Amino acid sequence: MNLQGQRDLVLLTELERDGAVTQRSLSTKLGVALGLTNLYLKRLARKGFIKITTIPSHRVRYLLTPQGFAEKSRLTYLYMQYSLTHYRDMRARLRETLSRAEGNGVKRVVIYGTGELAEMAYLSLCETSMILVGFIDDSRQDAFLSYQVRQPDALDGWEFDAVLLAELERAAWQREHLERQRVPDGKILALGPSV
């Protein structure tokens, strides 16, 4: 699903939920400028997915048309397909990375991160004979999946064979942080290219 489809889905969902929602609120939800939000809304109206009314004259209200409901259903289906494909791809990448590490003798793994990818990493790790030492993260989160979350400097006192980077957007930053902690590059596991 492309970015435009995702934005259309957000807009149609928000307009169905609250037809009196402001463009400023919508622009915040989308993470785009107010003027761009106005253009998106006009495009949806031009395509016949929404009607824009002014009742009373100073108040704007958005109504989904039957075509708008159909488009929202279609986009929801595409988004679910996209999400499941992305999930399967990430699980395959995690399995591949962990399988390669296990084949290289890695037994004890630390997971760096506490997001959705870290949760998938934990599930993938449970499918191997490797042991989870714990989770580290820069956030102030106390626990994740019933494990205490520590700051990365806690690695000094842990015995581990590898640290799995479990945040794609921050992987480069995490790697640099670990190198400053004197974790050898050979002990850092990053997800390989998409399969």
C-alpha positions, 0 to 999 in steps of 0.5 A, spaced: 500 500 500 502 506 498 503 512 502 497 516 498 493 510 500 495 510 507 493 517 508 486 516 504 485 511 509 486 515 515 482 521 512 476 516 511 477 513 517 477 520 521 471 523 517 467 517 518 468 517 526 467 525 526 464 529 520 466 535 524 473 534 525 478 540 523 483 540 518 488 542 523 486 536 527 487 532 520 493 535 518 496 533 525 494 526 524 497 525 517 503 529 519 503 533 513 501 541 512 495 544 513 494 546 506 496 539 504 491 536 508 486 541 504 488 538 498 487 531 500 480 533 502 478 536 496 481 530 492 477 525 496 471 530 494 472 530 487 473 523 486 466 522 490 468 519 496 466 525 501 461 531 501 463 537 504 458 541 507 457 548 511 451 547 516 451 553 519 455 557 514 461 558 518 462 550 520 464 545 515 462 538 516 464 532 512 460 526 510 462 519 507 458 517 500 457 510 499 463 510 494 467 513 500 465 507 504 466 502 499 473 506 498 475 505 505 473 498 505 478 497 499 483 501 503 482 497 509 483 490 506 489 493 502 492 495 509 491 489 512 494 485 506 500 490 507 501 489 514 501 481 514 506 481 508 510 486 512 509 481 518 511 475 515 517 478 511 520 481 518 519 474 521 523 471 516 528 476 516 529 475 524 529 467 523 534 468 518 538 472 522 538 468 528 539 461 524 545 464 522 547 466 529 546 460 532 550 456 526 555 461 528 555 458 535 551 464 538 547 461 545 546 468 549 542 474 546 540 481 548 535 484 544 536 492 543 529 495 543 522 494 546 518 495 540 513 491 536 520 488 532 523 486 539 516 482 540 517 479 534 525 478 535 523 475 542 518 470 539 523 468 533 528 467 539 523 462 543 523 458 536 531 457 537 535 453 542 538 460 544 537 464 551 535 471 552 539 474 556 535 480 557 532 487 553 536 493 553 533 500 551 534 507 551 527 509 554 525 509 561 521 503 560 521 498 566 519 492 563 517 489 557 514 482 556 515 480 563 523 482 563 526 488 566 529 493 561 536 496 562 540 501 559 545 499 554 551 500 559 548 494 563 551 490 558 558 491 562 555 486 567 552 481 562 554 475 559 552 474 552 554 472 545 550 477 541 546 483 541 540 483 536 538 490 534 530 490 534 529 497 531 530 498 524 529 506 524 535 507 529 539 501 528 545 505 525 544 509 532 544 503 536 550 500 533 554 506 534 552 506 541 554 499 542 561 500 539 562 506 544 560 501 549 566 497 546 561 491 544 565 488 538 562 489 531 562 481 530 557 481 536 552 485 533 546 482 529 542 486 525 537 484 520 539 482 513 536 484 507 529 483 505 528 476 503 
